[in-house]
Amino acid sequence: MATIIEYTDQKRPANKYPNRIISPRTPGPCCYSKMEQIGVEQHEEGWSFIYKRCKKCGFAVRHVTARISQVFTKKCPRFDHHQLVGFHN
C-alpha cells in the first residue's frame, strides 16, 4: 500500500496533504498528546485509514482504522482462516 508520507531528517516537516507529507524519521515526546487527523478517512486495498500528524514536531503516520471484510467475500464466499492470519505448519 503506497503512502504520501516521506520520512526524512534532511527536509523540514511540511503538510502538503493530499499530495505529500514530509515527516521526521522518528516521533518526539510531544507526539503522544499532539497528534491530529489530517484529511478524511480513506480506503485502499481492503484497509480504511487516516493520516495523523503531530501539531508540534510534524511527525506523521498512517493510522489503520479498519480492515474491510468485503474484500474476502467478493473473491470467494469461503476462505481458510489460517491464510488470513499467516499461519504456517
All heavy atoms as an XYZ file, in Angstrom:
732
protein
N       0.855     -1.169      0.000
C       0.000      0.000      0.000
C       0.903      1.234      0.000
O       1.737      1.403      0.869
C      -0.909     -0.050      1.237
C      -1.937      0.996      1.267
S      -3.268      0.848      2.502
C      -2.689     -0.166      3.786
N       0.749      2.083     -0.972
C       1.561      3.290     -1.098
C       1.172      4.309     -0.027
O       0.063      4.282      0.502
C       1.378      3.888     -2.478
N       2.093      5.201      0.277
C       1.827      6.238      1.269
C       2.270      7.594      0.728
O       3.157      7.662     -0.135
C       2.544      5.940      2.601
O       2.228      6.974      3.541
C       4.044      5.854      2.430
N       1.675      8.662      1.217
C       2.075     10.003      0.814
C       3.091     10.580      1.791
O       3.567     11.690      1.588
C       0.853     10.938      0.691
C       0.150     11.127      2.031
C      -0.099     10.432     -0.378
C      -0.903     12.229      2.027
N       3.440      9.830      2.826
C       4.387     10.325      3.825
C       5.818     10.050      3.367
O       6.155      8.933      3.001
C       4.150      9.671      5.202
C       2.736      9.952      5.694
C       5.175     10.190      6.211
C       2.372      9.233      6.979
N       6.631     11.072      3.406
C       8.065     10.938      3.139
C       8.791     11.158      4.461
O       8.720     12.243      5.048
C       8.529     11.973      2.115
C      10.008     11.916      1.844
C      10.486     13.000      0.896
O       9.646     13.624      0.210
O      11.710     13.222      0.848
N       9.464     10.117      4.950
C      10.198     10.209      6.206
C      11.638     10.617      5.911
O      12.362      9.898      5.223
C      10.178      8.871      6.945
C       8.807      8.506      7.462
C       8.007      7.600      6.787
C       8.307      9.081      8.621
C       6.745      7.267      7.262
C       7.051      8.762      9.097
C       6.279      7.853      8.421
O       5.034      7.529      8.890
N      12.045     11.770      6.415
C      13.402     12.257      6.199
C      13.773     13.266      7.280
O      12.904     13.976      7.796
C      13.564     12.905      4.809
O      14.908     13.344      4.663
C      12.626     14.071      4.598
N      15.048     13.321      7.602
C      15.557     14.352      8.502
C      16.301     15.422      7.703
O      16.847     16.358      8.273
C      16.484     13.726      9.557
C      15.715     12.824     10.514
O      14.543     13.129     10.807
O      16.282     11.813     10.959
N      16.316     15.282      6.374
C      17.028     16.213      5.501
C      16.149     17.390      5.063
O      16.668     18.373      4.531
C      17.551     15.480      4.260
C      18.379     14.244      4.564
C      19.558     14.543      5.476
O      20.258     15.525      5.296
N      19.760     13.706      6.482
N      14.832     17.290      5.257
C      13.904     18.356      4.877
C      13.099     18.778      6.094
O      12.923     17.996      7.030
C      12.933     17.865      3.791
C      13.586     17.434      2.506
C      12.536     16.916      1.537
C      13.169     16.372      0.268
N      12.141     15.804     -0.630
N      12.583     19.994      6.056
C      11.724     20.479      7.134
C      10.358     19.792      7.037
O       9.858     19.561      5.933
C      11.536     21.979      7.020
C      12.850     22.735      7.219
C      12.612     24.202      7.339
N      12.039     24.427      8.666
C      11.381     25.508      9.019
N      11.195     26.474      8.164
N      10.898     25.632     10.235
N       9.742     19.457      8.174
C       8.395     18.866      8.141
C       7.422     19.805      7.416
O       7.497     21.024      7.562
C       8.023     18.730      9.611
C       9.333     18.676     10.327
C      10.256     19.564      9.543
N       6.536     19.209      6.611
C       5.564     20.001      5.850
C       4.298     19.198      5.617
O       4.351     18.004      5.360
C       6.169     20.423      4.516
N       3.175     19.862      5.715
C       1.881     19.244      5.450
C       1.388     19.733      4.091
O       0.844     20.823      3.972
C       0.879     19.596      6.546
C      -0.473     18.978      6.300
O      -0.654     18.188      5.395
N      -1.442     19.343      7.112
N       1.593     18.923      3.067
C       1.121     19.246      1.719
C       0.010     18.268      1.324
O      -0.092     17.866      0.173
C       2.291     19.180      0.735
C       3.397     20.171      1.066
C       4.574     20.022      0.144
C       5.689     20.965      0.546
N       6.876     20.803     -0.286
N      -0.782     17.859      2.322
C      -1.881     16.925      2.107
C      -2.807     17.500      1.054
O      -3.084     18.697      1.084
C      -2.626     16.692      3.425
C      -3.770     15.720      3.297
C      -3.554     14.366      3.437
C      -5.052     16.165      3.017
C      -4.598     13.467      3.302
C      -6.089     15.269      2.876
C      -5.861     13.929      3.022
O      -6.885     13.044      2.878
N      -3.306     16.754      0.107
C      -3.289     15.298     -0.024
C      -2.160     14.752     -0.897
O      -2.134     13.567     -1.187
C      -4.637     15.001     -0.669
C      -4.870     16.169     -1.569
C      -4.265     17.352     -0.838
N      -1.236     15.595     -1.310
C      -0.176     15.129     -2.209
C       1.021     14.527     -1.483
O       1.548     13.501     -1.915
C       0.286     16.279     -3.108
C      -0.832     16.796     -3.962
O      -1.602     16.022     -4.514
N      -0.969     18.104     -4.048
N       1.484     15.168     -0.423
C       2.697     14.714      0.249
C       2.719     15.264      1.670
O       2.261     16.379      1.917
C       3.928     15.218     -0.523
C       5.258     15.000      0.094
C       5.788     13.598      0.122
N       5.968     13.000     -1.186
C       5.930     11.686     -1.372
N       5.718     10.876     -0.369
N       6.111     11.173     -2.553
N       3.243     14.474      2.607
C       3.507     14.924      3.961
C       4.974     14.622      4.232
O       5.403     13.479      4.097
C       2.617     14.207      5.005
C       1.139     14.487      4.731
C       3.003     14.636      6.417
C       0.182     13.676      5.592
N       5.753     15.647      4.568
C       7.156     15.466      4.923
C       7.205     15.326      6.438
O       6.723     16.188      7.161
C       8.023     16.672      4.490
C       7.796     17.026      3.014
C       9.495     16.399      4.791
C       8.203     15.961      2.036
N       7.786     14.228      6.921
C       7.793     13.908      8.337
C       9.194     13.580      8.818
O       9.977     12.970      8.083
C       6.894     12.682      8.587
O       7.025     12.222      9.916
N       9.533     13.954     10.066
C      10.780     13.465     10.641
C      10.753     11.939     10.706
O       9.678     11.328     10.732
C      10.804     14.059     12.052
C       9.766     15.116     12.078
C       8.791     14.798     11.001
N      11.922     11.328     10.759
C      12.005      9.862     10.767
C      11.519      9.247     12.075
O      11.059      8.110     12.087
C      13.440      9.428     10.495
C      13.883      9.779      9.081
C      15.335      9.455      8.845
N      15.647      8.065      9.091
C      15.715      7.127      8.165
N      15.490      7.438      6.910
N      16.011      5.886      8.479
N      11.629      9.944     13.175
C      11.234      9.393     14.473
C      10.296     10.346     15.201
O      10.407     11.567     15.050
C      12.466      9.117     15.361
O      13.198     10.329     15.515
C      13.353      8.044     14.757
N       9.389      9.810     16.011
C       8.476     10.671     16.775
C       9.204     11.319     17.951
O      10.226     10.830     18.417
C       7.405      9.693     17.263
C       8.093      8.381     17.328
C       9.113      8.393     16.216
N       8.649     12.412     18.412
C       9.169     13.079     19.600
C       8.247     12.815     20.784
O       7.160     12.250     20.623
N       8.645     13.223     21.976
C       7.780     13.022     23.152
C       6.459     13.779     23.038
O       5.467     13.410     23.654
C       8.626     13.540     24.311
C       9.764     14.278     23.720
C       9.909     13.844     22.302
N       6.425     14.826     22.212
C       5.203     15.614     22.014
C       4.133     14.851     21.242
O       2.937     15.159     21.339
C       5.537     16.908     21.293
S       6.471     16.672     19.755
N       4.525     13.851     20.473
C       3.597     13.155     19.571
C       2.478     12.416     20.304
O       1.403     12.220     19.742
C       4.357     12.181     18.683
S       5.529     12.994     17.586
N       2.703     12.013     21.528
C       1.695     11.246     22.247
C       0.474     12.075     22.616
O      -0.612     11.542     22.777
C       2.309     10.597     23.486
C       3.389      9.621     23.101
C       4.731      9.976     23.186
C       3.069      8.367     22.598
C       5.733      9.084     22.802
C       4.064      7.476     22.213
C       5.394      7.850     22.317
O       6.361      6.975     21.928
N       0.635     13.394     22.689
C      -0.504     14.230     23.060
C      -0.887     15.259     22.000
O      -1.921     15.906     22.123
C      -0.204     14.954     24.375
O       0.924     15.794     24.220
N      -0.100     15.412     20.950
C      -0.337     16.482     19.976
C      -0.746     15.997     18.582
O      -0.780     16.788     17.647
C       0.926     17.341     19.821
C       1.444     17.943     21.097
C       0.579     19.080     21.545
C       1.222     19.744     22.766
N       0.328     20.623     23.449
N      -1.069     14.709     18.432
C      -1.441     14.195     17.106
C      -2.839     14.673     16.712
O      -3.750     14.689     17.533
C      -1.395     12.672     17.083
C      -0.014     12.088     17.316
S       1.198     12.504     16.068
C       0.900     11.225     14.873
N      -2.990     15.049     15.432
C      -4.293     15.445     14.906
C      -4.525     14.758     13.572
O      -3.581     14.439     12.852
C      -4.377     16.957     14.733
C      -3.450     17.515     13.678
C      -3.564     19.026     13.523
O      -4.504     19.608     14.079
O      -2.714     19.610     12.840
N      -5.786     14.517     13.255
C      -6.136     13.879     11.988
C      -5.953     14.870     10.854
O      -6.309     16.041     10.961
C      -7.578     13.387     12.018
C      -7.996     12.695     10.734
C      -9.386     12.096     10.817
O      -9.850     11.754     11.892
N     -10.054     11.979      9.684
N      -5.378     14.374      9.747
C      -5.200     15.180      8.537
C      -6.120     14.594      7.468
O      -6.011     13.419      7.128
C      -3.737     15.119      8.037
C      -2.765     15.565      9.118
C      -3.574     15.930      6.762
C      -2.877     17.009      9.516
N      -7.031     15.375      6.936
C      -7.919     14.911      5.870
C      -9.010     13.982      6.381
O      -9.319     13.941      7.565
N      -9.566     13.209      5.456
C     -10.686     12.314      5.754
C     -10.225     10.856      5.690
O      -9.169     10.555      5.144
C     -11.854     12.538      4.768
C     -12.408     13.948      4.900
C     -11.417     12.278      3.340
N     -11.054      9.972      6.224
C     -10.750      8.543      6.166
C     -10.701      8.092      4.709
O     -11.523      8.491      3.892
C     -11.805      7.746      6.926
C     -11.482      6.281      7.038
C     -12.445      5.549      7.946
O     -13.634      5.914      7.979
O     -12.012      4.608      8.620
N      -9.718      7.246      4.393
C      -9.535      6.743      3.038
C      -9.606      5.224      3.038
O      -9.406      4.592      4.070
C      -8.181      7.199      2.491
C      -8.051      8.704      2.434
C      -6.706      9.122      1.910
O      -6.161      8.504      1.004
N      -6.161     10.184      2.477
N      -9.863      4.640      1.873
C      -9.983      3.197      1.717
C      -9.096      2.757      0.564
O      -9.188      3.312     -0.525
C     -11.428      2.800      1.445
C     -12.391      3.411      2.426
N     -12.573      2.905      3.686
C     -13.178      4.496      2.341
C     -13.456      3.651      4.328
N     -13.838      4.626      3.533
N      -8.245      1.767      0.829
C      -7.339      1.278     -0.199
C      -6.957     -0.162      0.094
O      -6.605     -0.492      1.225
C      -6.082      2.155     -0.232
C      -5.108      1.791     -1.321
C      -3.903      2.723     -1.319
O      -4.085      3.934     -1.167
O      -2.789      2.199     -1.461
N      -7.029     -1.013     -0.913
C      -6.616     -2.412     -0.821
C      -7.202     -3.133      0.400
O      -6.533     -3.903      1.069
C      -5.087     -2.505     -0.800
C      -4.439     -2.004     -2.062
C      -2.923     -2.115     -2.021
O      -2.392     -2.805     -1.145
O      -2.286     -1.498     -2.879
N      -8.474     -2.861      0.681
C      -9.145     -3.555      1.776
C      -8.906     -2.965      3.150
O      -9.285     -3.560      4.157
N      -8.276     -1.811      3.246
C      -7.989     -1.164      4.518
C      -8.624      0.218      4.554
O      -8.679      0.910      3.551
C      -6.482     -1.002      4.729
C      -5.745     -2.282      4.799
C      -5.078     -2.909      3.776
C      -5.587     -3.121      5.933
N      -4.520     -4.071      4.225
C      -4.814     -4.238      5.539
C      -6.021     -3.050      7.245
C      -4.469     -5.251      6.410
C      -5.669     -4.063      8.116
C      -4.912     -5.153      7.704
N      -9.076      0.626      5.735
C      -9.503      2.006      5.975
C      -8.432      2.650      6.840
O      -7.952      2.040      7.793
C     -10.837      2.049      6.716
O     -11.855      1.539      5.905
N      -8.059      3.879      6.517
C      -7.014      4.542      7.297
C      -7.169      6.056      7.246
O      -7.880      6.600      6.405
C      -5.622      4.156      6.774
C      -5.359      4.559      5.359
C      -4.787      5.779      5.066
C      -5.699      3.722      4.308
C      -4.550      6.165      3.755
C      -5.454      4.092      2.992
C      -4.884      5.316      2.709
N      -6.512      6.713      8.208
C      -6.420      8.160      8.244
C      -4.952      8.522      8.436
O      -4.155      7.701      8.892
C      -7.259      8.772      9.391
C      -6.845      8.188     10.741
C      -8.735      8.608      9.139
C      -7.498      8.846     11.937
N      -4.600      9.732      8.056
C      -3.264     10.242      8.342
C      -3.351     11.080      9.609
O      -4.309     11.825      9.807
C      -2.743     11.090      7.179
C      -2.361     10.267      5.976
C      -3.188     10.173      4.872
C      -1.167      9.555      5.958
C      -2.834      9.412      3.777
C      -0.808      8.781      4.860
C      -1.648      8.713      3.782
O      -1.296      7.948      2.700
N      -2.339     10.939     10.469
C      -2.240     11.742     11.679
C      -0.872     12.421     11.677
O       0.115     11.837     11.244
C      -2.381     10.880     12.933
C      -3.772     10.358     13.168
C      -3.850      9.644     14.497
C      -5.267      9.268     14.841
N      -5.335      8.676     16.191
N      -0.862     13.642     12.203
C       0.376     14.422     12.223
C       0.470     15.192     13.530
O      -0.522     15.741     14.015
C       0.369     15.393     11.042
C       1.635     16.175     10.860
C       1.583     16.936      9.530
N       2.845     17.618      9.282
C       3.082     18.871      9.614
N       2.156     19.606     10.184
N       4.272     19.400      9.368
N       1.676     15.239     14.094
C       1.909     15.960     15.341
C       1.895     17.459     15.067
O       2.600     17.947     14.178
C       3.250     15.548     15.956
S       3.622     16.412     17.501
N       1.098     18.182     15.848
C       0.990     19.636     15.676
C       2.286     20.355     16.033
O       2.545     21.438     15.530
C      -0.133     20.187     16.559
C      -1.519     19.781     16.116
C      -2.562     20.496     16.931
C      -3.132     19.548     17.955
N      -4.216     20.140     18.739
N       3.114     19.738     16.866
C       4.329     20.411     17.325
C       5.554     20.121     16.452
O       6.219     21.039     15.983
C       4.624     20.026     18.773
C       5.785     20.775     19.366
C       5.944     20.501     20.838
C       7.126     21.307     21.380
N       7.338     21.025     22.787
N       5.858     18.836     16.211
C       7.103     18.496     15.504
C       6.900     18.051     14.060
O       7.853     17.972     13.300
C       7.879     17.425     16.267
S       7.150     15.778     16.166
N       5.656     17.733     13.664
C       5.386     17.350     12.285
C       5.489     15.867     11.978
O       5.284     15.455     10.843
N       5.790     15.024     12.982
C       5.855     13.579     12.738
C       4.482     13.088     12.285
O       3.455     13.469     12.831
C       6.283     12.830     14.007
C       6.366     11.347     13.813
C       7.428     10.773     13.126
C       5.380     10.514     14.309
C       7.500      9.403     12.933
C       5.444      9.147     14.127
C       6.511      8.593     13.440
N       4.455     12.236     11.260
C       3.189     11.774     10.678
C       3.150     10.253     10.559
O       4.187      9.605     10.413
C       2.984     12.396      9.299
N       1.949      9.696     10.638
C       1.730      8.258     10.473
C       0.439      8.034      9.703
O      -0.437      8.890      9.674
C       1.623      7.513     11.829
C       2.920      7.554     12.584
C       0.484      8.042     12.666
N       0.358      6.860      9.100
C      -0.907      6.405      8.524
C      -1.498      5.463      9.553
O      -0.944      4.410      9.839
C      -0.696      5.709      7.191
C      -2.002      5.255      6.597
C      -1.872      4.692      5.230
N      -0.748      3.782      5.141
C      -0.186      3.409      4.009
N      -0.623      3.869      2.877
N       0.814      2.575      4.010
N      -2.632      5.824     10.116
C      -3.279      5.077     11.180
C      -4.397      4.221     10.581
O      -5.383      4.753     10.071
C      -3.845      6.059     12.216
C      -4.608      5.422     13.312
N      -4.011      4.913     14.434
C      -5.936      5.188     13.455
C      -4.938      4.410     15.224
N      -6.116      4.561     14.647
N      -4.234      2.895     10.634
C      -5.245      1.981     10.100
C      -6.419      1.938     11.066
O      -6.241      1.684     12.256
C      -4.665      0.569      9.879
C      -5.758     -0.400      9.456
C      -3.554      0.609      8.848
N      -7.618      2.189     10.543
C      -8.816      2.215     11.379
C      -9.658      0.948     11.259
O     -10.373      0.611     12.190
C      -9.691      3.434     11.031
O     -10.008      3.404      9.634
C      -8.963      4.728     11.349
N      -9.565      0.247     10.119
C     -10.377     -0.965      9.950
C      -9.891     -1.792      8.763
O      -9.282     -1.274      7.835
C     -11.848     -0.603      9.735
N     -10.179     -3.064      8.818
C      -9.977     -3.986      7.692
C     -11.339     -4.195      7.069
O     -12.312     -4.513      7.756
C      -9.408     -5.313      8.201
C      -9.209     -6.349      7.126
C      -8.027     -5.968      6.257
N      -7.611     -7.108      5.443
C      -7.305     -6.983      4.159
N      -7.341     -5.813      3.569
N      -6.936     -8.031      3.486
N     -11.458     -3.998      5.771
C     -12.739     -4.125      5.087
C     -12.937     -5.589      4.707
O     -12.228     -6.117      3.854
C     -12.789     -3.215      3.848
C     -12.535     -1.764      4.272
C     -14.114     -3.348      3.127
C     -12.319     -0.817      3.119
N     -13.897     -6.251      5.325
C     -14.091     -7.690      5.136
C     -14.676     -8.039      3.777
O     -14.544     -9.168      3.318
C     -14.984     -8.256      6.239
O     -16.261     -7.650      6.190
N     -15.305     -7.109      3.075
C     -15.905     -7.402      1.777
C     -14.864     -7.854      0.753
O     -15.190     -8.529     -0.197
C     -16.650     -6.189      1.214
C     -17.920     -5.858      1.929
C     -17.679     -5.000      3.160
O     -16.553     -4.642      3.478
N     -18.722     -4.694      3.880
N     -13.613     -7.485      0.959
C     -12.557     -7.899      0.036
C     -12.474     -9.423     -0.011
O     -12.303    -10.013     -1.057
C     -11.197     -7.301      0.467
C     -10.064     -7.893     -0.348
C     -11.235     -5.797      0.326
N     -12.647    -10.083      1.136
C     -12.592    -11.539      1.181
C     -13.851    -12.166      0.616
O     -13.792    -13.139     -0.098
C     -12.389    -12.019      2.619
C     -11.115    -11.531      3.216
C     -11.136    -10.672      4.292
C      -9.891    -11.903      2.697
C      -9.961    -10.209      4.836
C      -8.712    -11.444      3.231
C      -8.740    -10.591      4.313
N     -15.007    -11.619      0.912
C     -16.254    -12.233      0.467
C     -16.496    -12.033     -1.022
O     -17.194    -12.812     -1.634
C     -17.450    -11.694      1.269
O     -17.506    -10.279      1.120
C     -17.334    -12.052      2.733
N     -15.931    -10.991     -1.626
C     -16.117    -10.784     -3.057
C     -15.368    -11.836     -3.868
O     -15.836    -12.278     -4.888
C     -15.629     -9.392     -3.457
C     -16.566     -8.290     -3.046
C     -16.030     -6.950     -3.497
C     -16.948     -5.830     -3.043
N     -16.405     -4.519     -3.391
N     -14.195    -12.241     -3.414
C     -13.399    -13.213     -4.155
C     -13.995    -14.613     -4.047
O     -14.071    -15.332     -5.007
C     -11.968    -13.218     -3.628
C     -11.217    -11.962     -3.954
C      -9.806    -12.045     -3.433
C      -9.053    -10.771     -3.746
N      -7.710    -10.788     -3.219
N     -14.369    -14.982     -2.845
C     -14.875    -16.328     -2.613
C     -15.654    -16.323     -1.306
O     -15.193    -15.768     -0.323
C     -13.697    -17.301     -2.525
S     -14.202    -18.994     -2.165
N     -16.835    -16.960     -1.271
C     -17.612    -16.946     -0.042
C     -16.961    -17.754      1.086
O     -17.288    -17.572      2.233
C     -18.956    -17.550     -0.453
C     -18.672    -18.310     -1.696
C     -17.510    -17.634     -2.355
N     -16.021    -18.618      0.756
C     -15.341    -19.416      1.773
C     -13.847    -19.192      1.664
O     -13.303    -19.054      0.595
C     -15.651    -20.894      1.574
C     -17.143    -21.187      1.653
C     -17.381    -22.631      1.524
N     -16.800    -23.255      2.717
C     -17.032    -24.488      3.083
N     -17.802    -25.246      2.359
N     -16.482    -24.990      4.167
N     -13.185    -19.156      2.796
C     -11.738    -18.993      2.794
C     -11.153    -19.706      4.001
O     -11.841    -19.996      4.971
C     -11.340    -17.510      2.796
C     -11.928    -16.726      3.937
C     -11.287    -16.659      5.163
C     -13.129    -16.057      3.777
C     -11.839    -15.940      6.213
C     -13.684    -15.345      4.831
C     -13.027    -15.281      6.040
N      -9.888    -19.981      3.928
C      -9.170    -20.652      5.005
C      -8.683    -19.599      5.993
O      -7.875    -18.742      5.652
C      -7.980    -21.422      4.418
C      -7.199    -22.175      5.472
O      -7.538    -22.085      6.667
O      -6.225    -22.843      5.084
N      -9.171    -19.637      7.239
C      -8.793    -18.617      8.215
C      -7.301    -18.652      8.533
O      -6.727    -17.663      8.938
C      -9.624    -18.739      9.493
C      -9.249    -19.893     10.363
N      -9.669    -21.170     10.102
C      -8.473    -19.943     11.465
C      -9.179    -21.974     11.030
N      -8.442    -21.248     11.870
N      -6.627    -19.779      8.319
C      -5.184    -19.843      8.539
C      -4.436    -18.953      7.546
O      -3.409    -18.382      7.875
C      -4.673    -21.286      8.441
C      -5.091    -22.127      9.598
N      -5.787    -23.297      9.428
C      -4.941    -21.960     10.922
C      -6.028    -23.827     10.620
N      -5.540    -23.025     11.544
N      -4.956    -18.826      6.339
C      -4.329    -17.942      5.362
C      -4.460    -16.477      5.781
O      -3.584    -15.677      5.550
C      -4.954    -18.137      3.990
C      -4.607    -19.459      3.341
C      -5.312    -19.608      2.002
O      -6.405    -19.126      1.786
N      -4.646    -20.335      1.101
N      -5.569    -16.134      6.419
C      -5.795    -14.749      6.849
C      -4.801    -14.331      7.934
O      -4.308    -13.208      7.918
C      -7.215    -14.578      7.403
C      -8.332    -14.576      6.399
C      -9.658    -14.480      7.103
C      -8.168    -13.404      5.450
N      -4.511    -15.212      8.857
C      -3.646    -14.841      9.976
C      -2.204    -15.210      9.732
O      -1.345    -14.983     10.577
C      -4.136    -15.472     11.300
C      -5.505    -14.913     11.668
C      -4.184    -16.978     11.224
N      -1.887    -15.773      8.586
C      -0.499    -16.104      8.257
C       0.023    -17.330      8.950
O       1.214    -17.464      9.186
N      -0.855    -18.271      9.290
C      -0.460    -19.495      9.974
C       0.200    -20.453      8.986
O      -0.272    -20.652      7.891
C      -1.705    -20.162     10.578
C      -1.407    -21.441     11.305
C      -0.885    -21.407     12.580
C      -1.636    -22.662     10.711
C      -0.618    -22.576     13.254
C      -1.372    -23.853     11.370
C      -0.866    -23.802     12.656
N       1.346    -21.004      9.396
C       2.065    -21.959      8.556
C       2.436    -23.178      9.387
O       2.860    -23.052     10.526
C       3.353    -21.354      7.987
C       3.113    -20.121      7.191
N       2.515    -20.137      5.960
C       3.351    -18.820      7.455
C       2.414    -18.922      5.503
N       2.924    -18.100      6.396
N       2.297    -24.373      8.805
C       2.721    -25.596      9.504
C       4.176    -25.857      9.273
O       4.765    -25.631      8.322
C       1.929    -26.814      8.994
C       0.575    -26.868      9.654
O       0.396    -26.307     10.728
N      -0.360    -27.536      9.023
